[in-house]
């Protein structure tokens, strides 16, 4: 299983044809005060499974980690299976993880750690900065 894409965005959906549509990709958030609550964001992920992975069951886990290495939020485990049509050699598997009312207690660098079957697959950066107040 290979990772094609993992991004933080405002919204995402999967079309009827299986296309992953992503709106508003970002790595930076801004807030005037703490704690900061971000009402909604998504983690859009696309993985590619080859024919030899047909029928294999997988688990995706997501951890939001702060600059001190502490887990701020956890999503998972998210089970999925590679189902590849007989006429295909591989398939893209789109996944959208909705994160609502995510609370940040401090400004600084964060990252989403994606784990596939317990192994670290990708780190996706996110920074929360303070905005100036007038």
C-alpha positions in Angstrom: 0.0 0.0 0.0 1.5 3.3 -1.1 0.5 6.8 0.0 -0.4 9.1 -2.8 -1.5 12.2 -0.8 -2.2 13.4 2.7 -3.3 17.0 3.2 -5.2 19.2 5.7 -8.1 21.1 4.0 -11.3 23.0 4.6 -13.4 20.3 2.9 -13.3 17.2 0.7 -15.6 14.7 -0.9 -15.4 11.7 -3.2 -17.3 11.8 -6.5 -19.4 9.0 -7.8 -16.4 8.0 -10.0 -14.2 7.7 -6.9 -12.3 11.0 -7.5 -11.0 12.7 -4.4 -12.0 16.4 -4.5 -10.2 18.7 -2.1 -11.1 22.4 -1.2 -8.8 24.8 0.6 -5.5 22.9 1.4 -3.6 24.6 4.2 -0.8 24.1 6.7 -1.3 27.4 8.8 -4.0 28.4 11.2 -4.4 31.7 13.0 -6.2 32.7 16.2 -6.2 35.8 18.3 -6.4 34.0 21.7 -6.1 30.6 23.4 -7.5 28.1 23.6 -8.3 28.2 19.9 -11.0 26.0 18.5 -11.1 25.3 14.8 -14.7 24.4 13.8 -14.0 22.1 10.9 -11.2 20.7 8.9 -10.5 17.5 7.0 -7.5 15.3 6.5 -7.8 14.1 2.9 -5.8 10.9 2.2 -5.3 8.8 -0.9 -3.6 5.5 -0.9 -2.9 3.1 -3.8 -3.4 -0.7 -3.4 -1.9 -3.1 -5.9 -3.6 -6.4 -7.0 -1.6 -8.5 -4.6 -3.3 -6.6 -1.8 -6.8 -7.6 -2.9 -9.0 -8.3 0.1 -6.4 -7.4 2.6 -7.8 -5.6 5.7 -6.0 -2.5 7.0 -6.2 0.0 9.9 -5.5 3.7 9.6 -4.9 5.8 12.7 -4.4 9.5 13.0 -2.7 11.4 15.9 -2.4 15.2 16.2 0.9 15.8 17.9 2.0 19.1 19.5 5.6 20.6 19.5 6.4 18.8 22.8 5.5 15.4 21.3 2.2 15.0 23.2 -0.9 13.6 21.5 -3.6 16.3 21.3 -6.2 14.3 19.4 -6.6 10.7 18.2 -8.8 9.3 15.4 -9.1 5.6 14.9 -8.7 2.9 14.3 -10.3 3.3 10.9 -10.6 -0.1 9.3 -10.7 -0.5 5.5 -10.2 -3.2 2.9 -8.5 -3.1 -0.5 -11.3 -4.1 -3.0 -9.8 -4.1 -6.6 -12.0 -4.8 -9.6 -11.0 -7.8 -11.7 -10.2 -5.6 -14.7 -7.8 -3.3 -12.7 -4.2 -3.8 -11.6 -4.5 -1.3 -8.8 -6.9 1.1 -7.2 -6.7 4.4 -5.4 -8.4 4.4 -2.0 -9.6 7.9 -1.0 -10.3 8.6 2.7 -11.6 11.7 4.3 -11.2 12.2 8.1 -13.5 14.9 9.4 -12.2 16.8 12.4 -14.7 19.1 14.2 -14.1 21.6 17.0 -10.5 20.7 17.3 -9.1 22.5 20.3 -5.5 24.0 20.5 -4.2 25.0 23.9 -1.0 26.7 22.6 0.5 28.4 19.6 3.2 26.6 17.7 3.9 23.6 15.4 1.8 20.5 15.3 1.6 17.5 13.0 -0.8 14.8 12.0 0.9 11.4 12.2 -0.8 8.8 10.0 -0.3 5.2 10.9 -1.1 2.3 8.6 -1.4 -1.0 10.4 0.7 0.4 13.3 3.5 1.8 11.2 4.1 5.5 10.7 3.1 6.3 7.1 3.3 10.1 7.0 3.7 13.3 9.0 1.5 16.2 7.9 2.5 19.6 9.3 0.2 22.2 10.8 1.1 25.5 12.5 -1.1 27.6 14.8 0.0 31.3 15.0 -1.4 34.2 16.9 -3.0 37.0 14.9 -2.5 40.6 15.9 -5.4 42.3 17.7 -6.1 46.0 16.9 
